[in-house]
Amino acid sequence: MNSLRNFAFATLIVAAPSLAVAQGKAHHPAPPVTMGKSAPVRQDNRADKIADHAARNADKAADKSEHKGEKAADKAEHSADKTERSELKFAHDQKLLTKGIRLTSAEEKQLKAIEKKYDADYRSLRKKELAADKAAKKSGKADSDAAFESELAALQSKERAEMRAVLTPEQQSVFDSNVAKVSTQK
C-alpha cells in the first residue's frame, strides 16, 4: 500500500504543472528553444524583436558595403601611386633614350653625371607627391595629379635637353626618335 501511495504522489508531482497550465492558473512555458551555432537560442517572434533583428542586419549590410567602398578607393589610390612611381622611373631612364647610340666613354660619363644631377630632383618630386597624396587622403578629397604631371614634364625636358647637348648631330637624331618612341609608349 505504501508503494501505491508513493506512486500516486509521484504522478501528482509530475502532472501538477501540466494541470495548472491547462486550467489557466500557471504561466505559459517559455518559447521553444532551438540550438544556434554555439548556444541555445530562444525563438521569440515578438514584432519588436524581429524589427531589432532586421535593423541590426541592415546596419551590418551598410557597414559591409561601406567597407567595400573604402577598400575599392584604397585599391584605386594604390594603383595611382604605382603609376606615378613607374612614370618617374620611366622619365628618368637614360637607357631607353640612348638605345642604338654608340657612346664614347666621355659622353657616357657626361650622361651619367646629368642623370645623377637630376636624380635628387626626381626623388624630391616623388616625396612631394606622396605628401600631397597623404594630405588629400586625410582630408577626404581627391588628389589632382596635374601639378605632378607638369613638374615631371618640365624636369624631363630640362634633363633631356642637357643630355641632347652632349651628343653629336647624328646621335641627336637617334636620340630624338627614341624620345618620340618613349613619348608614345606612355
Z-matrix of the N, CA and C atoms (Angstrom, degrees):
N
C 1 1.416
C 2 1.532 1 110.36
N 3 1.294 2 114.34 1 -35.74
C 4 1.449 3 121.71 2 178.69
C 5 1.537 4 110.41 3 -61.43
N 6 1.295 5 117.18 4 -41.25
C 7 1.458 6 119.73 5 -179.77
C 8 1.524 7 111.13 6 -70.23
N 9 1.322 8 117.34 7 -32.38
C 10 1.444 9 120.41 8 177.94
C 11 1.528 10 110.70 9 -67.80
N 12 1.330 11 116.98 10 -38.98
C 13 1.456 12 121.27 11 177.49
C 14 1.530 13 110.14 12 -65.85
N 15 1.318 14 117.71 13 -41.55
C 16 1.481 15 122.03 14 178.57
C 17 1.533 16 110.93 15 -62.80
N 18 1.339 17 115.76 16 -38.94
C 19 1.448 18 119.82 17 179.71
C 20 1.530 19 110.87 18 -67.03
N 21 1.308 20 117.61 19 -41.93
C 22 1.457 21 121.92 20 179.57
C 23 1.526 22 110.34 21 -65.90
N 24 1.310 23 115.77 22 -40.81
C 25 1.462 24 120.57 23 178.71
C 26 1.530 25 111.00 24 -64.00
N 27 1.323 26 117.71 25 -42.58
C 28 1.471 27 122.53 26 179.45
C 29 1.529 28 110.29 27 -64.85
N 30 1.328 29 117.12 28 -39.97
C 31 1.457 30 121.37 29 179.47
C 32 1.525 31 110.27 30 -64.41
N 33 1.328 32 116.32 31 -39.27
C 34 1.451 33 120.99 32 179.05
C 35 1.530 34 111.69 33 -65.38
N 36 1.331 35 116.42 34 -39.89
C 37 1.468 36 120.94 35 179.62
C 38 1.530 37 110.39 36 -64.58
N 39 1.302 38 116.42 37 -41.36
C 40 1.462 39 120.75 38 -178.02
C 41 1.527 40 110.55 39 -74.23
N 42 1.293 41 119.63 40 -39.11
C 43 1.454 42 123.16 41 -174.28
C 44 1.517 43 113.31 42 -86.03
N 45 1.324 44 119.21 43 -18.90
C 46 1.467 45 121.85 44 -174.86
C 47 1.527 46 113.52 45 -58.01
N 48 1.329 47 120.81 46 -45.50
C 49 1.465 48 118.64 47 179.27
C 50 1.530 49 112.68 48 -62.30
N 51 1.310 50 117.59 49 -38.09
C 52 1.459 51 120.43 50 179.62
C 53 1.514 52 111.12 51 -66.84
N 54 1.345 53 117.22 52 -38.37
C 55 1.461 54 121.21 53 178.67
C 56 1.527 55 110.60 54 -67.19
N 57 1.334 56 117.04 55 -39.68
C 58 1.461 57 120.90 56 -179.47
C 59 1.526 58 110.58 57 -65.26
N 60 1.318 59 117.73 58 -39.88
C 61 1.460 60 121.46 59 178.29
C 62 1.515 61 109.48 60 -65.76
N 63 1.333 62 117.06 61 -42.03
C 64 1.458 63 121.18 62 -178.87
C 65 1.528 64 111.15 63 -65.01
N 66 1.309 65 118.11 64 -33.56
C 67 1.460 66 122.03 65 179.72
C 68 1.536 67 112.11 66 -84.51
N 69 1.359 68 117.76 67 -5.78
C 70 1.450 69 121.88 68 179.27
C 71 1.512 70 113.79 69 81.30
N 72 1.317 71 118.44 70 14.28
C 73 1.459 72 122.90 71 -178.29
C 74 1.522 73 112.17 72 -91.47
N 75 1.293 74 119.08 73 -12.08
C 76 1.469 75 121.75 74 -178.78
C 77 1.531 76 109.59 75 -122.75
N 78 1.339 77 115.85 76 163.14
C 79 1.468 78 121.29 77 178.52
C 80 1.515 79 110.62 78 -71.42
N 81 1.324 80 113.82 79 154.58
C 82 1.462 81 118.04 80 175.55
C 83 1.511 82 109.19 81 -69.25
N 84 1.302 83 117.12 82 151.53
C 85 1.466 84 119.04 83 178.24
C 86 1.526 85 110.92 84 -67.72
N 87 1.321 86 116.89 85 163.35
C 88 1.463 87 123.84 86 178.86
C 89 1.524 88 109.50 87 -62.33
N 90 1.327 89 116.75 88 155.67
C 91 1.466 90 118.63 89 178.03
C 92 1.532 91 109.98 90 -57.45
N 93 1.299 92 116.20 91 157.63
C 94 1.461 93 118.43 92 -178.47
C 95 1.532 94 111.10 93 -61.00
N 96 1.324 95 115.31 94 148.64
C 97 1.458 96 121.85 95 -178.73
C 98 1.514 97 108.19 96 -106.60
N 99 1.356 98 115.46 97 130.06
C 100 1.457 99 120.12 98 174.93
C 101 1.514 100 107.81 99 -119.40
N 102 1.292 101 116.62 100 160.05
C 103 1.460 102 120.33 101 -178.21
C 104 1.527 103 109.49 102 -86.92
N 105 1.339 104 115.57 103 128.04
C 106 1.456 105 121.46 104 175.46
C 107 1.517 106 109.08 105 -91.34
N 108 1.328 107 117.60 106 -160.64
C 109 1.461 108 121.42 107 -179.42
C 110 1.522 109 111.73 108 -65.70
N 111 1.345 110 117.38 109 -42.87
C 112 1.459 111 118.55 110 -175.32
C 113 1.521 112 113.45 111 -127.56
N 114 1.337 113 119.76 112 -11.10
C 115 1.456 114 121.50 113 -177.68
C 116 1.525 115 109.48 114 -155.92
N 117 1.329 116 116.55 115 161.50
C 118 1.462 117 118.16 116 177.26
C 119 1.523 118 110.60 117 -61.91
N 120 1.316 119 116.55 118 143.39
C 121 1.442 120 122.09 119 -178.41
C 122 1.528 121 108.24 120 -125.57
N 123 1.331 122 116.62 121 128.67
C 124 1.459 123 120.09 122 177.32
C 125 1.525 124 108.46 123 -80.87
N 126 1.300 125 115.56 124 133.07
C 127 1.447 126 119.45 125 177.08
C 128 1.515 127 107.85 126 -91.80
N 129 1.318 128 114.98 127 107.11
C 130 1.452 129 120.58 128 -177.95
C 131 1.515 130 106.76 129 -117.43
N 132 1.271 131 117.26 130 116.22
C 133 1.459 132 121.32 131 -174.01
C 134 1.517 133 113.18 132 -97.27
N 135 1.308 134 117.64 133 21.69
C 136 1.457 135 118.97 134 178.88
C 137 1.526 136 109.06 135 -66.38
N 138 1.303 137 116.43 136 145.45
C 139 1.466 138 122.37 137 -174.03
C 140 1.528 139 111.97 138 -61.48
N 141 1.348 140 118.41 139 -39.22
C 142 1.466 141 119.98 140 -178.86
C 143 1.519 142 111.24 141 -67.68
N 144 1.323 143 117.37 142 -34.92
C 145 1.471 144 120.73 143 178.04
C 146 1.529 145 110.01 144 -68.09
N 147 1.310 146 115.48 145 -40.51
C 148 1.471 147 119.52 146 179.87
C 149 1.525 148 110.21 147 -66.06
N 150 1.335 149 116.84 148 -40.72
C 151 1.467 150 120.60 149 179.18
C 152 1.524 151 110.90 150 -65.56
N 153 1.351 152 117.26 151 -40.98
C 154 1.467 153 120.58 152 177.13
C 155 1.518 154 110.84 153 -61.57
N 156 1.313 155 115.65 154 -42.78
C 157 1.462 156 120.31 155 -179.87
C 158 1.534 157 110.29 156 -63.16
N 159 1.322 158 116.49 157 -43.03
C 160 1.469 159 120.60 158 179.03
C 161 1.527 160 110.74 159 -64.49
N 162 1.339 161 117.31 160 -39.31
C 163 1.464 162 120.67 161 179.35
C 164 1.527 163 110.49 162 -65.65
N 165 1.334 164 116.63 163 -41.29
C 166 1.480 165 119.58 164 178.18
C 167 1.522 166 110.56 165 -62.93
N 168 1.320 167 116.64 166 -41.74
C 169 1.465 168 119.79 167 178.62
C 170 1.521 169 111.27 168 -64.44
N 171 1.324 170 117.41 169 -38.98
C 172 1.462 171 120.94 170 178.31
C 173 1.533 172 110.20 171 -65.42
N 174 1.346 173 116.84 172 -40.96
C 175 1.472 174 120.31 173 177.26
C 176 1.519 175 111.14 174 -62.36
N 177 1.330 176 116.16 175 -42.47
C 178 1.468 177 119.85 176 178.99
C 179 1.523 178 110.66 177 -61.97
N 180 1.323 179 116.62 178 -43.03
C 181 1.464 180 120.78 179 179.91
C 182 1.525 181 110.91 180 -64.14
N 183 1.347 182 116.62 181 -40.35
C 184 1.466 183 120.13 182 178.84
C 185 1.523 184 110.70 183 -65.78
N 186 1.334 185 117.10 184 -42.30
C 187 1.467 186 120.66 185 177.66
C 188 1.516 187 110.87 186 -61.91
N 189 1.322 188 115.83 187 -40.56
C 190 1.463 189 120.27 188 -178.75
C 191 1.529 190 111.12 189 -65.23
N 192 1.343 191 116.89 190 -42.83
C 193 1.467 192 119.21 191 -179.42
C 194 1.523 193 110.76 192 -70.40
N 195 1.347 194 117.35 193 -34.15
C 196 1.467 195 120.44 194 176.27
C 197 1.526 196 110.28 195 -64.56
N 198 1.325 197 115.96 196 -40.65
C 199 1.466 198 120.50 197 178.55
C 200 1.527 199 110.41 198 -64.24
N 201 1.335 200 116.55 199 -40.41
C 202 1.469 201 119.95 200 177.79
C 203 1.517 202 110.67 201 -62.81
N 204 1.344 203 116.84 202 -40.44
C 205 1.463 204 121.03 203 178.63
C 206 1.516 205 111.64 204 -63.36
N 207 1.339 206 116.53 205 -42.71
C 208 1.467 207 120.44 206 177.99
C 209 1.520 208 110.42 207 -64.44
N 210 1.323 209 116.16 208 -39.75
C 211 1.461 210 120.87 209 -179.58
C 212 1.533 211 110.36 210 -64.00
N 213 1.329 212 116.59 211 -41.44
C 214 1.466 213 120.87 212 179.01
C 215 1.526 214 110.48 213 -65.70
N 216 1.343 215 117.01 214 -39.92
C 217 1.470 216 120.62 215 178.47
C 218 1.529 217 110.35 216 -64.93
N 219 1.336 218 116.82 217 -41.36
C 220 1.460 219 120.16 218 177.99
C 221 1.524 220 111.07 219 -63.64
N 222 1.328 221 115.89 220 -38.99
C 223 1.457 222 120.36 221 179.43
C 224 1.530 223 110.72 222 -65.01
N 225 1.318 224 116.68 223 -41.92
C 226 1.467 225 121.28 224 178.54
C 227 1.527 226 110.60 225 -64.72
N 228 1.335 227 116.82 226 -40.56
C 229 1.459 228 121.06 227 178.87
C 230 1.528 229 110.40 228 -64.60
N 231 1.327 230 116.47 229 -42.02
C 232 1.463 231 120.38 230 178.61
C 233 1.527 232 110.53 231 -63.10
N 234 1.319 233 116.14 232 -40.31
C 235 1.463 234 120.45 233 178.30
C 236 1.526 235 111.10 234 -63.67
N 237 1.331 236 116.47 235 -40.24
C 238 1.466 237 120.56 236 178.22
C 239 1.529 238 110.78 237 -65.57
N 240 1.339 239 116.95 238 -40.55
C 241 1.462 240 120.66 239 177.65
C 242 1.525 241 110.82 240 -62.66
N 243 1.317 242 115.67 241 -41.09
C 244 1.463 243 120.21 242 179.92
C 245 1.529 244 110.23 243 -63.81
N 246 1.322 245 116.50 244 -40.49
C 247 1.462 246 121.57 245 178.54
C 248 1.530 247 110.55 246 -63.55
N 249 1.335 248 116.57 247 -42.83
C 250 1.462 249 120.54 248 178.90
C 251 1.526 250 111.09 249 -62.21
N 252 1.344 251 116.50 250 -42.97
C 253 1.470 252 119.74 251 179.17
C 254 1.518 253 110.66 252 -62.09
N 255 1.331 254 116.66 253 -42.67
C 256 1.462 255 118.82 254 -179.65
C 257 1.524 256 111.17 255 -68.24
N 258 1.328 257 117.09 256 -35.52
C 259 1.468 258 119.65 257 176.86
C 260 1.521 259 110.71 258 -63.09
N 261 1.330 260 116.44 259 -42.21
C 262 1.468 261 119.52 260 178.65
C 263 1.521 262 111.24 261 -63.33
N 264 1.308 263 115.75 262 -45.51
C 265 1.465 264 119.48 263 -179.75
C 266 1.522 265 110.26 264 -63.87
N 267 1.313 266 115.68 265 -43.37
C 268 1.451 267 121.95 266 -179.52
C 269 1.526 268 110.74 267 -64.01
N 270 1.324 269 116.21 268 -39.28
C 271 1.462 270 121.24 269 -178.03
C 272 1.523 271 111.65 270 -66.29
N 273 1.293 272 115.91 271 -32.30
C 274 1.468 273 121.26 272 -172.76
C 275 1.534 274 111.98 273 -100.84
N 276 1.314 275 117.27 274 9.81
C 277 1.461 276 120.54 275 -176.40
C 278 1.526 277 110.45 276 -88.70
N 279 1.306 278 115.04 277 105.59
C 280 1.471 279 122.24 278 -177.27
C 281 1.522 280 111.44 279 -71.42
N 282 1.321 281 118.50 280 -29.79
C 283 1.465 282 121.85 281 -174.36
C 284 1.523 283 111.73 282 -61.29
N 285 1.326 284 116.85 283 -37.89
C 286 1.459 285 119.40 284 179.66
C 287 1.528 286 111.96 285 -67.55
N 288 1.327 287 115.33 286 -33.79
C 289 1.466 288 119.68 287 -176.51
C 290 1.535 289 112.47 288 -78.27
N 291 1.319 290 116.66 289 -27.91
C 292 1.473 291 119.98 290 -177.94
C 293 1.523 292 112.26 291 -102.10
N 294 1.321 293 116.53 292 13.18
C 295 1.468 294 120.44 293 179.85
C 296 1.535 295 109.79 294 -63.19
N 297 1.329 296 115.97 295 130.44
C 298 1.461 297 121.13 296 179.34
C 299 1.520 298 113.77 297 83.57
N 300 1.327 299 117.25 298 5.05
C 301 1.467 300 121.11 299 179.49
C 302 1.524 301 107.66 300 -108.97
N 303 1.339 302 115.04 301 127.72
C 304 1.463 303 120.02 302 176.88
C 305 1.529 304 107.21 303 -88.78
N 306 1.319 305 115.27 304 111.14
C 307 1.463 306 120.99 305 -176.22
C 308 1.525 307 111.01 306 -97.83
N 309 1.326 308 115.63 307 143.94
C 310 1.462 309 119.90 308 171.39
C 311 1.527 310 107.15 309 -78.19
N 312 1.321 311 116.36 310 165.61
C 313 1.468 312 119.04 311 -179.72
C 314 1.536 313 111.19 312 -63.95
N 315 1.333 314 116.70 313 -33.99
C 316 1.466 315 120.15 314 178.71
C 317 1.531 316 110.50 315 -66.92
N 318 1.343 317 116.55 316 -43.49
C 319 1.464 318 120.40 317 178.21
C 320 1.531 319 110.72 318 -63.74
N 321 1.322 320 115.34 319 -41.21
C 322 1.458 321 120.47 320 179.68
C 323 1.530 322 110.85 321 -61.32
N 324 1.337 323 116.46 322 -43.22
C 325 1.469 324 121.02 323 178.37
C 326 1.526 325 110.77 324 -63.18
N 327 1.332 326 116.11 325 -41.87
C 328 1.467 327 119.61 326 179.98
C 329 1.540 328 111.14 327 -64.79
N 330 1.332 329 116.62 328 -41.38
C 331 1.463 330 120.41 329 179.10
C 332 1.533 331 111.19 330 -65.93
N 333 1.329 332 116.08 331 -39.03
C 334 1.479 333 120.16 332 176.75
C 335 1.526 334 110.45 333 -63.56
N 336 1.319 335 116.50 334 -40.06
C 337 1.465 336 120.63 335 179.25
C 338 1.536 337 110.77 336 -64.38
N 339 1.324 338 116.36 337 -40.84
C 340 1.470 339 120.43 338 178.03
C 341 1.533 340 109.90 339 -64.40
N 342 1.323 341 115.31 340 -43.93
C 343 1.467 342 119.69 341 179.35
C 344 1.530 343 110.67 342 -61.61
N 345 1.316 344 116.49 343 -42.16
C 346 1.467 345 121.10 344 178.98
C 347 1.530 346 111.14 345 -65.76
N 348 1.334 347 115.15 346 -37.59
C 349 1.461 348 120.64 347 179.74
C 350 1.532 349 110.83 348 -61.22
N 351 1.316 350 117.67 349 -42.03
C 352 1.461 351 122.20 350 -177.33
C 353 1.527 352 113.50 351 -86.60
N 354 1.316 353 116.78 352 -11.03
C 355 1.461 354 120.81 353 -178.47
C 356 1.533 355 111.64 354 -57.63
N 357 1.315 356 117.49 355 -45.02
C 358 1.468 357 121.66 356 179.70
C 359 1.535 358 110.56 357 -63.97
N 360 1.330 359 116.79 358 -37.02
C 361 1.472 360 120.21 359 178.83
C 362 1.534 361 111.37 360 -64.44
N 363 1.340 362 115.76 361 -41.00
C 364 1.459 363 119.56 362 178.35
C 365 1.529 364 110.92 363 -65.65
N 366 1.334 365 117.00 364 -41.98
C 367 1.469 366 120.57 365 177.46
C 368 1.521 367 110.88 366 -62.53
N 369 1.313 368 116.23 367 -42.79
C 370 1.455 369 121.26 368 179.02
C 371 1.528 370 111.03 369 -61.79
N 372 1.313 371 116.42 370 -42.68
C 373 1.456 372 121.47 371 178.10
C 374 1.527 373 110.66 372 -62.64
N 375 1.303 374 116.78 373 -40.48
C 376 1.476 375 121.56 374 178.79
C 377 1.535 376 110.51 375 -63.54
N 378 1.329 377 117.08 376 -45.76
C 379 1.470 378 120.87 377 179.38
C 380 1.525 379 110.90 378 -62.17
N 381 1.308 380 115.52 379 -41.31
C 382 1.465 381 120.99 380 179.01
C 383 1.527 382 110.75 381 -62.30
N 384 1.312 383 116.67 382 -42.27
C 385 1.463 384 121.19 383 179.56
C 386 1.529 385 111.10 384 -68.08
N 387 1.326 386 118.10 385 -39.24
C 388 1.464 387 120.79 386 177.08
C 389 1.528 388 110.89 387 -62.51
N 390 1.335 389 116.45 388 -41.70
C 391 1.467 390 120.55 389 178.32
C 392 1.530 391 110.47 390 -63.53
N 393 1.316 392 116.95 391 -40.58
C 394 1.469 393 121.06 392 178.68
C 395 1.526 394 110.59 393 -65.41
N 396 1.341 395 117.14 394 -40.24
C 397 1.462 396 121.09 395 177.41
C 398 1.524 397 111.11 396 -62.86
N 399 1.323 398 115.65 397 -43.73
C 400 1.461 399 120.91 398 -179.64
C 401 1.524 400 111.03 399 -63.73
N 402 1.325 401 116.87 400 -43.64
C 403 1.466 402 121.18 401 179.34
C 404 1.531 403 110.67 402 -64.53
N 405 1.316 404 116.88 403 -39.95
C 406 1.463 405 120.60 404 179.44
C 407 1.527 406 110.81 405 -66.41
N 408 1.310 407 116.50 406 -39.47
C 409 1.461 408 120.67 407 179.40
C 410 1.519 409 110.45 408 -66.46
N 411 1.335 410 115.95 409 -39.98
C 412 1.467 411 120.84 410 -179.53
C 413 1.524 412 110.74 411 -65.36
N 414 1.317 413 117.21 412 -39.01
C 415 1.466 414 121.28 413 -178.57
C 416 1.530 415 111.97 414 -83.41
N 417 1.318 416 116.78 415 -11.12
C 418 1.463 417 120.20 416 178.89
C 419 1.508 418 114.12 417 82.41
N 420 1.310 419 117.17 418 11.88
C 421 1.463 420 121.01 419 -179.88
C 422 1.523 421 109.63 420 -101.53
N 423 1.298 422 115.60 421 159.48
C 424 1.463 423 120.68 422 176.56
C 425 1.520 424 109.20 423 -79.34
N 426 1.326 425 115.53 424 139.77
C 427 1.460 426 120.99 425 -179.75
C 428 1.527 427 109.21 426 -86.30
N 429 1.312 428 115.97 427 129.18
C 430 1.450 429 120.68 428 176.95
C 431 1.526 430 108.16 429 -89.50
N 432 1.307 431 115.96 430 122.70
C 433 1.458 432 120.56 431 -178.81
C 434 1.520 433 111.99 432 -91.31
N 435 1.304 434 118.53 433 8.30
C 436 1.463 435 121.85 434 -177.41
C 437 1.527 436 110.86 435 -63.04
N 438 1.327 437 117.05 436 -42.23
C 439 1.467 438 120.32 437 179.76
C 440 1.526 439 109.98 438 -65.59
N 441 1.330 440 116.10 439 -41.65
C 442 1.464 441 120.61 440 177.99
C 443 1.522 442 110.59 441 -60.84
N 444 1.318 443 116.13 442 -46.57
C 445 1.459 444 120.94 443 -179.00
C 446 1.535 445 111.58 444 -60.91
N 447 1.324 446 116.76 445 -42.50
C 448 1.467 447 119.43 446 -178.27
C 449 1.532 448 111.00 447 -69.61
N 450 1.332 449 117.53 448 -40.33
C 451 1.471 450 119.90 449 177.60
C 452 1.525 451 110.84 450 -65.12
N 453 1.333 452 116.21 451 -39.63
C 454 1.458 453 120.42 452 178.84
C 455 1.525 454 110.29 453 -63.67
N 456 1.319 455 117.11 454 -43.64
C 457 1.465 456 121.12 455 -179.81
C 458 1.529 457 111.02 456 -63.95
N 459 1.332 458 117.06 457 -40.30
C 460 1.470 459 120.98 458 179.35
C 461 1.526 460 110.39 459 -65.11
N 462 1.334 461 115.77 460 -43.08
C 463 1.472 462 120.50 461 -179.97
C 464 1.528 463 110.44 462 -64.97
N 465 1.320 464 116.33 463 -41.66
C 466 1.464 465 121.01 464 177.81
C 467 1.517 466 111.72 465 -60.79
N 468 1.308 467 116.45 466 -47.36
C 469 1.468 468 119.13 467 -176.16
C 470 1.529 469 111.14 468 -65.78
N 471 1.342 470 117.14 469 -37.49
C 472 1.474 471 119.19 470 177.04
C 473 1.530 472 110.74 471 -63.68
N 474 1.341 473 116.22 472 -45.83
C 475 1.463 474 120.31 473 -178.71
C 476 1.529 475 110.51 474 -64.35
N 477 1.324 476 116.68 475 -43.62
C 478 1.463 477 120.25 476 -178.55
C 479 1.524 478 111.74 477 -66.74
N 480 1.318 479 117.23 478 -35.05
C 481 1.466 480 120.01 479 177.87
C 482 1.527 481 110.31 480 -64.73
N 483 1.327 482 116.76 481 -42.53
C 484 1.471 483 119.79 482 177.70
C 485 1.521 484 111.11 483 -65.66
N 486 1.334 485 117.05 484 -39.53
C 487 1.467 486 120.15 485 179.10
C 488 1.527 487 110.29 486 -65.59
N 489 1.313 488 116.23 487 -41.71
C 490 1.456 489 121.16 488 -178.74
C 491 1.526 490 110.93 489 -63.30
N 492 1.335 491 117.53 490 -35.67
C 493 1.463 492 121.89 491 -178.55
C 494 1.528 493 111.87 492 -65.00
N 495 1.318 494 117.26 493 -25.18
C 496 1.471 495 121.65 494 -179.69
C 497 1.527 496 111.14 495 -74.77
N 498 1.313 497 117.88 496 -26.44
C 499 1.458 498 123.01 497 -171.46
C 500 1.530 499 112.62 498 -85.62
N 501 1.344 500 114.51 499 158.92
C 502 1.467 501 121.10 500 174.45
C 503 1.521 502 108.96 501 -76.97
N 504 1.355 503 117.79 502 164.16
C 505 1.472 504 119.75 503 -179.96
C 506 1.536 505 113.66 504 -56.34
N 507 1.320 506 118.01 505 -37.59
C 508 1.467 507 120.66 506 178.53
C 509 1.526 508 110.59 507 -66.75
N 510 1.344 509 115.16 508 -42.34
C 511 1.459 510 119.84 509 179.18
C 512 1.540 511 110.78 510 -67.82
N 513 1.327 512 115.84 511 -32.76
C 514 1.454 513 119.91 512 -179.76
C 515 1.531 514 111.90 513 -63.50
N 516 1.330 515 116.66 514 -36.39
C 517 1.467 516 119.01 515 179.39
C 518 1.532 517 110.85 516 -66.18
N 519 1.344 518 117.26 517 -40.05
C 520 1.473 519 121.00 518 176.62
C 521 1.537 520 109.17 519 -66.98
N 522 1.312 521 116.02 520 -42.00
C 523 1.467 522 121.68 521 178.90
C 524 1.532 523 110.12 522 -59.21
N 525 1.337 524 116.10 523 -45.68
C 526 1.465 525 120.61 524 179.78
C 527 1.535 526 111.93 525 -61.83
N 528 1.343 527 116.26 526 -40.50
C 529 1.476 528 118.99 527 178.56
C 530 1.531 529 110.27 528 -67.42
N 531 1.342 530 117.40 529 -35.88
C 532 1.464 531 121.25 530 176.41
C 533 1.530 532 110.97 531 -64.83
N 534 1.313 533 116.35 532 -40.93
C 535 1.467 534 121.02 533 177.90
C 536 1.528 535 110.03 534 -62.58
N 537 1.330 536 116.41 535 -41.28
C 538 1.464 537 120.52 536 178.61
C 539 1.537 538 110.48 537 -63.70
N 540 1.344 539 117.15 538 -42.03
C 541 1.480 540 120.77 539 178.39
C 542 1.522 541 110.48 540 -63.40
N 543 1.323 542 116.73 541 -44.38
C 544 1.470 543 121.23 542 -178.38
C 545 1.527 544 109.36 543 -64.26
N 546 1.320 545 117.16 544 -38.56
C 547 1.461 546 120.63 545 -179.69
C 548 1.518 547 112.12 546 -65.39
N 549 1.321 548 117.29 547 -35.59
C 550 1.461 549 120.29 548 179.76
C 551 1.528 550 111.70 549 -78.11
N 552 1.334 551 118.45 550 -21.37
C 553 1.466 552 122.16 551 179.38
C 554 1.506 553 112.36 552 -74.12
N 555 1.312 554 119.00 553 -20.81
C 556 1.467 555 121.24 554 -179.92
C 557 1.443 556 108.22 555 -59.54
